[in-house]
């Protein structure tokens, strides 16, 4: 009598594990998140009533009223500074996307070079670390002197801010590629750049995606600085303009717009990461 041994099933991906999770656990998480949001709302409402100082802490109702006002046209006044809230947000998102794309592309190129060329890593790695340590406003003034006050310095600022996280993550992942896989590819006749393309980069992709998510986050945090000068339309420019006139409710509304759109972009990046790297998280 013969016995048949079944091979163990491969571990489930994060998406599959989420799909197989008990419905009760999902409902519990959603309930906890909803309760946390309600608690934060109540804390905000109570604090605003106790302080009774709209310039210091505007009430949720005041921020909601500004959402309606800045999203519509009333008495011939269109939104805020002549632009609707969605237009301010759209301009800022366009700047963030373009700046992040340039920074990510440059970071990937520099990271691959730093991870594969030893002498270049010794020379250029301190420069990347130096730029990463600089706050965006430290070099934004220099870009204004060089490029004026139009779109160019804003895109340069976001690009330079987004570049170091991707470069550092890519360089570390490429430099730490498994030696066995690289040697096996070389033994099969793969050239240097073919090995990087077909072996090193796929192995480094999880760390690269983490660097990309960090880069987009840095670009988001830098958008207000990028729109400090001539930033209207733009959500950061709207915040800066409202700050000058102590319109705290508009400032809070702008922060919510940036934060919620950032959550959406990060969720899209997570979904892309699960699609591009289905093996991540497997044993």
QUIPE-V150611 format. One record per backbone hydrogen bond with DSSP energy under -1.0 kcal/mol. NH is the residue of the N-H (numbers start at 1). CO is the residue of the C=O. Records with the same first field share a line. If there is no record, write none. Layout:
BEGIN
NH: CO ; CO
END
This chain:
BEGIN
17: 13
18: 14
19: 15
20: 16
26: 22
27: 23
28: 24
29: 25
30: 26
31: 27
32: 28
33: 29
34: 30
35: 31
36: 32
37: 33
38: 34
39: 35
40: 36
41: 37
42: 38
43: 39
44: 40
45: 41
46: 42
47: 43
48: 44
49: 45
50: 46
51: 47
52: 48
56: 53
57: 53
63: 59
64: 60
65: 61
66: 62
67: 63
68: 64
69: 65
70: 66
74: 77
77: 74
79: 72
80: 83
83: 80
85: 70
88: 84
89: 85
90: 86
91: 87
92: 88
93: 89
94: 90
95: 91
96: 92
97: 93
98: 94
99: 95
100: 96
101: 97
102: 98
103: 99
104: 100
105: 101
106: 102
107: 103
108: 104
109: 105
110: 106
111: 107
112: 108
113: 109
114: 110
115: 111
116: 112
117: 113
121: 117
122: 118
123: 119
124: 120
125: 121
128: 124
129: 125
130: 126
131: 127
132: 128
133: 129
138: 135
139: 136
140: 136
143: 139
144: 140
145: 141
146: 142
147: 143
148: 144
155: 151
156: 152
157: 153
158: 154
159: 155
160: 156
161: 157
162: 158
163: 159
167: 163
168: 164
169: 165
170: 166
171: 167
172: 168
173: 169
174: 170
175: 171
176: 172
177: 174
182: 178
183: 179
184: 180
185: 181
186: 182
187: 183
188: 184
189: 186
190: 185
195: 191
196: 192
197: 193
198: 194
199: 195
200: 195
201: 196
203: 199
204: 200
208: 204
209: 205
210: 206
211: 207
212: 208
213: 209
214: 210
215: 211
216: 212
217: 213
218: 214
219: 215
220: 216
221: 217
222: 218
223: 220
226: 222
227: 223
228: 225
235: 88
238: 234
239: 235
240: 236
241: 237
242: 238
243: 239
244: 240
246: 243
247: 242
248: 246
251: 247
252: 248
253: 249
254: 250
255: 251
256: 252
257: 253
258: 254
259: 255
260: 256
261: 257
262: 258
263: 259
264: 260
265: 261
266: 262
267: 263
268: 264
269: 265
270: 266
271: 267
272: 268
273: 269
274: 270
275: 271
276: 272
277: 273
280: 277
282: 279
END
